[in-house]
Amino acid sequence: MRKLLNEELNRKSVEEFIQAAKTPIVIVLDNVRSLNNIGSVFRTADAFLVEAIYLCGITGTPPNKDIQKTALGSTDSVSWKYFNSALSAINELKQNGYDVYAIEQVQSAIMLNDFKPNKGHRLAIVFGNEAKGVQQEVIDASTNVIEIPQVGTKHSLNIAVSVGVVLWDLFQKIR
């Protein structure tokens, strides 16, 4: 086997990305503190052609050198919008016909491996603060909650890792 060269990867230009049909998912970041995590989310959103990222509350916004360090230019390709609160973002998304799912550990959560997106529905996926998770009021406003199954001693994942796991799973199910 030979490792592929960058020019063999058929990467889209920023213009091609912007014009491309998107995966019908909006990522909502609810008070995410780490600028490096935010940059990683942008990069993952680019990889899966996500519609947009909604940055809420204390979540940092581009342009920012610490976001850019991990985003590697994906802040130019992925659409984003800032909201004072995740509740404002959710209200807008619901008004525009999105099903909103928080990623959290709650009673009666749907396990990610059991989750089946409704065909033809657009999804908004809410990821919470690194220490406190998704706010209860945001959970209450969500359509439902999805949990990432975990079987080790630590029942939490880094937010950037959680976004990668969830997007990969949903991308497979939607595409």
N, C-alpha and C positions, 0 to 999 in steps of 0.2 A: 504494500500500500504506500501511496505517496501523499503527503500532506498537500492540500490544495493551496495555491497562491491566492492572495486577496483578489486579484483580477479575475480569477476563475469562479468566484463565489456568486456572481450575478447579483450583486447588491444593488438596491434601488438608489437612485439619487434622491435628494430631499424633495425635489419637484415631483419625481415619480411616486414617492411615498405619499405626498400630499394628495395626489390625484388617484391613488389606488383605492379600491374598495376595501373598507375597513372591517375588522372583526367587530361585531356589534356590542362592544363592551366599553364602559367608562369606568375608570378607576377613581375612587374617591379616597383621598388621604385625610383622615380626621386627626388633626393636631400632631402630625409626625415631626419630631424634633430634629432628627439627624439629617443634615444636608446631604451626607453621603448616601443614606438610604433613599432619599428623594431622587438623587441622581441615578441610583440603581433602578428605581421604579421607572424612570423615563426610558432608560436603556432597554428594560424588559418590555415595556409598552411598545417601543419601536420594533423589537424583535417579533412581536405578535400582531403588528398592525392595528393596535387598539385605537378606537375613535378619539379618546381624549383622557386627560387626567384633570380632576378637580382638586385643587389644593385648598385646604380649609383651615381656618383658625391660625394657629402658630406655625403651620407648615410653611417652610420657606419657598420662595418663588425664584425662577430665573429672571434676569441673569444673576448668577452667583458662582464665584470660582469654585466653591466646595461642592455645589451641585454639579457643575460642569466637569469636575475631576472624574466623577464616576459615570456621568451621562454621556460623555464622549461625543457631544454634538447632537444627541437625540432631542434636546430641548428645541432644536430648529425643525425637527420633523414631526414630533408629536404635539398635537394641539393641547393647550392647557388653559384653565380659567381659575381665578382665585375667588373664594367666597369667605366672608367673615366667619361663617359657621357651617359645619357639615349639614345641619338641619336645613339651611337655606339651599344648599346644593341638592339635597334629597328632594325637597319640595319642588324644585325646578325639574329635576329628573322625572319625578312621578307625573308632573303636569305634562311632560313630553313623552309619556308612555313607557318609561323604563320600569322594569322590575328591579327593585333595590334589595341587595343581599349584603348583610354585614358578615364579615369573617370574624367569628368570635366563638368562645366556649360558653354556651348557655343551655339551660334545660330545653330539651326537645329540638336541638339543632339538627339540621340535616347533615349527615356526614358527606364530605366532598365526593367520595367514591360512589355514593348513592344519589347524588344530586343529578337531576336531568333537566337541563334548561328547556323552557317552552319554545317550541319551534316558532320562528318568526318574531320572537320577543327580543327586545334589546335589554341588555343587563347593565346594571351599575353595581360595582363591587366595592364595599367600604372596608378599608383597613385602618386600624386605630393606632393610637399613641404607643410607643415602644414599652412603656411601663404600665399604663392604665388601660390599654386596649381601646375598643370602640365605646364611646359614651353610651350610657343606658338610654338616654333620650333618642339617640340615633338608632339604637337597636329597636326601640319602640316604634320608630317611624319607618323602619325597614319592612319590606314585604315578608322577609324571613331571614333566617341566620344559617350560615354554612360553617361547619367546623372541619378543620383539617385533622384527620385521624393521626394520633401520635401514640406510641406505645413504650417510649423510654421513660426515664426518670424526670426529664424536663418536659413539661407540657406547654412549651411555647417555642416559637421560632422567631428569628429576626424578621422584621417587616419585609425587607427586600426578598428574603427567602420565601416568605409566605406568598408574596405577590407572584414570584416565579412558579411556585407549586400550583397555585390556583389558576393562573393564566394558562399554564401548560395543559392542565386538566380541561378547562373550559374550551380552549382552542381546539383540542382533540374532539370534544363533544359537539361543538358548533360546526366545525369544518367537516 
